[in-house]
């Protein structure tokens, strides 16, 4: 998880190793993890949507196990809710079969449910063609998780440098063999520039990660950032009340995973995010025009939902490397987002 302009740097300072977290926080906030990290579905993904050789697959699989272990060890609230991926026709079911075959290749458990199992476990769900269940998908209290990370960082002597913008990063020596020179400036511009010499730079800048990367890479390797705004929708009715995360079957070419149903640790349901490509990564205002289309998608797999109880909630921005599919194609290609 990461916030905009979050760069951790490690260096030798007076013969003592030191860890710094440089954070550009907006809207007058005085802590880390208030942007991308705070505006998501809080889902612990199984790692089943990306190409077999993708780093996103490898890190998602490893990270899933590490996160479950950490939550258990440190009493961070989490739940292994499981996830249903739902097909309504033969074409969508073919997508589930391809996904199931892929999960076998990467050794992640998934299985199809019988009509009886679907009806007994989630009687309000409409799944005309079938359901593929992911038993290792879950949810986490992301704010409790981030509080743990921040507290752990501080306890280990880390310094948080807030309201600070990275202006420039230069590699020292060949490919950074001598470390990196990082030029920073206070966000209001009143404090002047400072320089940190770092042995290692970790780019966890979220929405600004490509900007940071472009500071170090030659022009021919620069990338353009794309921003997928996702609107989340609240649900105020007590019925239906699924206990499982519900996802529509993946659609090729879609920049996300569809407007799905997720749960928080209190059992409250929410829907989203959808996908709206925007130029401004700070545009976090929910768009009322997105509501009607979202309701139609939700009714496909949860027909008894009360449309009057669905309302705009919040938005998040997903940094992307392109407007390509959120999943890999049947040929193992088509995913270019990591």
SVG drawing of the C-alpha trace seen along z (x, -y; Angstrom):
<svg xmlns="http://www.w3.org/2000/svg" viewBox="-35 -31 66 60">
<polyline fill="none" stroke="black" stroke-width="0.4" points="0.0,0.0 1.3,-3.5 0.4,-7.1 1.2,-9.8 4.9,-10.9 6.0,-8.3 9.6,-7.5 11.5,-5.5 15.3,-6.2 18.0,-4.4 21.5,-5.8 24.5,-5.9 24.4,-9.0 27.4,-9.6 28.2,-5.9 24.6,-5.0 22.0,-3.5 18.9,-5.7 15.6,-5.2 13.5,-8.2 10.0,-8.3 9.3,-11.3 5.6,-12.0 3.7,-14.7 0.4,-14.8 -2.5,-16.9 -5.6,-18.5 -3.9,-19.5 -3.4,-15.9 -0.5,-15.1 0.1,-11.4 1.1,-8.9 -1.2,-6.7 -4.1,-9.1 -4.5,-8.8 -4.3,-5.7 -3.8,-3.5 -6.9,-4.8 -9.2,-4.6 -9.5,-1.0 -11.5,2.2 -9.4,3.5 -9.3,6.9 -6.4,9.4 -6.3,10.7 -5.5,14.3 -3.2,13.3 -5.2,15.0 -5.8,12.2 -2.4,11.4 0.1,13.1 2.0,16.1 5.4,14.3 4.1,11.0 5.8,9.5 2.4,8.5 1.4,12.2 4.6,13.2 4.4,10.3 0.6,10.7 1.0,14.4 3.9,13.8 2.3,10.7 -1.0,12.5 0.7,15.1 2.9,12.5 -0.1,10.3 -2.3,13.1 0.6,14.2 1.3,10.6 -2.4,10.0 -2.5,13.2 0.7,12.4 -0.1,8.7 -3.9,8.9 -4.7,6.8 -8.4,7.3 -8.8,9.5 -11.2,12.2 -10.9,15.0 -14.2,14.1 -13.6,16.0 -14.6,14.6 -17.1,15.7 -16.5,14.9 -19.9,15.0 -20.8,15.9 -24.2,15.2 -23.7,16.8 -21.6,19.2 -19.1,16.6 -18.5,15.5 -18.3,19.1 -15.5,19.6 -13.7,16.8 -14.0,18.6 -12.7,21.8 -9.7,20.0 -9.1,18.4 -9.5,21.8 -6.9,23.3 -4.5,20.5 -4.9,20.9 -3.8,24.5 -0.6,23.3 0.3,21.0 -0.9,23.3 -3.6,21.1 -6.7,23.0 -10.0,22.3 -13.0,24.5 -16.5,24.4 -19.6,24.5 -22.6,26.6 -26.0,25.1 -27.0,26.5 -24.0,24.9 -24.7,21.5 -28.3,21.6 -27.5,22.8 -24.7,20.4 -25.9,17.2 -29.5,17.6 -29.8,13.9 -27.0,14.3 -27.9,14.7 -25.4,16.9 -27.0,18.3 -23.9,20.0 -21.8,20.7 -19.5,19.6 -15.8,20.0 -14.7,19.6 -11.4,18.3 -11.0,19.5 -7.8,17.6 -9.3,14.1 -10.0,12.1 -10.3,8.6 -8.2,6.6 -8.8,3.4 -6.5,1.3 -6.4,-1.6 -5.3,0.7 -2.7,2.3 -1.3,-1.1 -1.3,-2.2 0.7,0.9 3.2,0.2 3.6,-3.5 4.1,-2.5 6.6,0.2 8.5,-2.3 8.7,-4.8 9.6,-2.2 12.6,-1.2 13.9,-4.8 12.5,-5.8 11.9,-9.5 8.8,-10.7 9.3,-13.8 5.8,-15.1 4.5,-17.8 7.6,-17.4 7.9,-17.0 10.7,-15.2 12.0,-17.6 14.8,-15.6 16.7,-12.3 20.2,-11.8 22.2,-8.5 25.7,-8.8 28.2,-6.8 27.3,-4.2 23.7,-3.2 23.6,-4.4 26.6,-2.5 27.5,-5.5 23.9,-6.0 21.4,-8.7 21.1,-12.4 17.5,-13.4 16.4,-17.0 13.3,-17.8 11.3,-20.9 8.6,-21.7 5.2,-21.6 4.4,-25.2 7.8,-26.2 8.7,-28.3 11.4,-26.1 13.8,-26.0 15.4,-22.9 17.2,-20.1 19.3,-17.3 19.5,-13.7 22.2,-11.3 20.7,-7.8 22.2,-4.4 18.8,-3.0 15.6,-4.5 12.3,-2.7 9.7,-4.1 6.3,-3.6 4.9,-6.8 1.5,-5.5 0.0,-8.1 3.4,-9.7 5.4,-6.5 5.9,-7.1 7.0,-10.6 9.7,-9.3 10.7,-6.6 11.1,-9.0 13.5,-11.1 16.0,-8.2 15.3,-6.6 16.7,-7.8 14.1,-9.7 13.5,-6.7 12.3,-4.7 10.0,-7.3 6.4,-6.2 3.1,-8.2 0.9,-7.7 -2.8,-6.8 -5.3,-7.3 -8.4,-5.1 -10.8,-6.8 -13.1,-4.3 -16.3,-5.3 -17.5,-3.2 -21.2,-3.0 -22.6,-2.5 -25.6,-0.2 -27.9,-1.2 -30.4,1.7 -30.1,4.9 -31.1,7.1 -29.7,8.8 -26.7,9.4 -24.1,11.7 -21.2,13.1 -18.9,13.6 -17.2,11.1 -19.0,11.1 -17.2,10.3 -18.7,10.4 -16.7,12.5 -13.7,10.6 -14.4,8.7 -11.5,8.5 -10.3,4.9 -11.8,3.5 -9.3,1.6 -10.6,3.1 -12.4,6.1 -16.0,4.8 -18.3,3.2 -18.1,5.8 -19.4,6.3 -17.0,6.2 -17.4,6.2 -15.7,4.4 -14.8,5.8 -18.2,4.8 -19.9,6.8 -21.1,3.7 -21.5,4.1 -20.2,1.7 -20.0,1.8 -17.3,0.7 -15.0,-0.5 -16.0,-1.2 -13.5,-2.6 -13.5,-6.2 -10.3,-7.4 -9.3,-10.9 -6.4,-13.3 -6.4,-14.8 -5.2,-12.3 -6.5,-14.6 -10.1,-14.4 -11.7,-12.4 -15.3,-13.8 -17.9,-11.1 -19.6,-11.5 -23.4,-11.2 -23.5,-10.2 -21.8,-6.9 -24.7,-5.7 -27.3,-4.4 -24.8,-2.3 -23.4,-0.8 -26.8,0.2 -27.5,2.1 -24.3,4.0 -25.0,4.9 -28.5,6.1 -27.0,8.6 -25.6,10.7 -27.7,9.4 -31.2,8.9 -32.9,8.4 -30.8,5.4 -32.7,2.2 -31.6,-0.5 -32.9,-3.2 -30.4,-2.1 -27.4,-2.4 -25.6,-5.8 -22.3,-7.5 -19.7,-6.9 -16.1,-7.7 -13.5,-7.5 -10.1,-6.2 -7.5,-6.7 -5.6,-3.7 -2.3,-4.5 -1.9,-2.6 0.8,-2.1 -1.8,-2.0 -5.5,-1.6 -5.2,2.1 -7.1,5.0 -7.1,5.5 -6.5,9.2 -4.3,11.2 -5.7,12.7 -6.1,16.4 -2.8,16.3 -1.1,15.2 -0.6,11.7 -2.4,8.4 -1.5,7.5 0.9,4.5 0.4,2.8 3.4,3.6"/>
</svg>
